[in-house]
Amino acid sequence: MLILAIIVFGMVIGALAQLIIGGKNMWNIDWGLAIVAGLVGSFIGGLLISLLTGHGLEFHPSGIIGSLVGALIVTGGWIWYKKRSSTPAE
């Protein structure tokens, strides 16, 4: 049950990151990217911020903010990579 909650939390954080970044398709959420960005961002950003603030692995707002920041970085990096790879070289 905990794993399912972590996946859903990551998906929500990833979707929120996509909505914040926006872009051409603001309301068209890529759910695959949302899950990956949310889980990776939560693991890296949430864990790092929680450990730096001294909260450890407990559930605190600092971990949620770190998760969102991590998901924003992963989502922004993915969008940048997709734009860069789809642009023809001149």
C-alpha positions in Angstrom: 0.0 0.0 0.0 2.9 2.3 0.7 4.4 1.8 -2.7 1.0 2.7 -4.3 0.9 5.9 -2.2 4.4 6.8 -3.3 3.6 6.3 -6.9 0.4 8.4 -6.7 2.2 11.1 -4.7 4.9 11.2 -7.4 2.4 11.3 -10.2 0.6 14.3 -8.5 3.9 16.2 -8.0 5.0 15.5 -11.5 1.7 16.7 -13.0 1.9 19.8 -10.8 5.4 20.4 -12.1 4.1 20.2 -15.7 1.3 22.6 -14.9 3.7 25.1 -13.3 6.1 24.9 -16.3 3.3 25.2 -18.8 4.4 25.4 -22.3 2.3 24.8 -25.5 0.1 22.1 -24.1 -0.5 23.3 -20.6 -3.6 21.2 -20.0 -2.3 18.1 -21.8 -0.3 16.3 -19.1 2.1 13.6 -20.1 1.4 11.1 -17.4 4.4 8.9 -18.1 6.6 12.0 -17.6 4.6 13.0 -14.6 5.2 9.7 -12.9 8.9 9.6 -13.7 9.6 13.3 -12.9 7.6 13.0 -9.7 9.3 9.9 -8.5 12.8 11.0 -9.4 12.2 14.5 -8.2 10.7 13.3 -5.0 13.6 11.0 -4.4 16.4 13.4 -5.2 14.8 16.8 -4.2 12.6 15.6 -1.3 15.2 13.3 0.3 18.0 15.9 -0.1 16.0 18.8 1.4 14.6 16.6 4.2 18.0 15.4 5.2 19.5 18.9 5.0 16.9 20.4 7.2 17.3 17.6 9.7 13.9 16.0 9.4 15.2 12.7 8.2 12.7 10.5 6.4 9.7 12.0 8.2 6.9 13.7 6.3 7.3 17.4 6.5 6.5 20.4 4.2 10.2 20.8 3.4 10.2 17.4 1.8 7.1 18.3 -0.3 8.7 21.5 -1.5 11.9 19.6 -2.3 9.9 17.1 -4.2 8.3 19.8 -6.3 11.6 21.5 -7.0 13.2 18.2 -8.0 10.2 17.4 -10.3 10.4 20.9 -11.8 14.1 20.4 -12.6 13.5 16.9 -14.1 10.5 18.2 -16.1 12.3 21.3 -17.3 15.3 19.2 -18.3 13.2 16.7 -20.2 11.3 19.5 -22.1 14.6 21.2 -22.9 16.1 17.9 -24.2 13.0 17.2 -26.4 13.1 20.7 -27.9 16.8 20.4 -28.5 16.6 17.0 -30.1 13.6 17.8 -32.4 15.2 21.0 -33.8 17.1 20.3 -37.0 20.8 21.2 -37.1 21.6 24.2 -39.3 
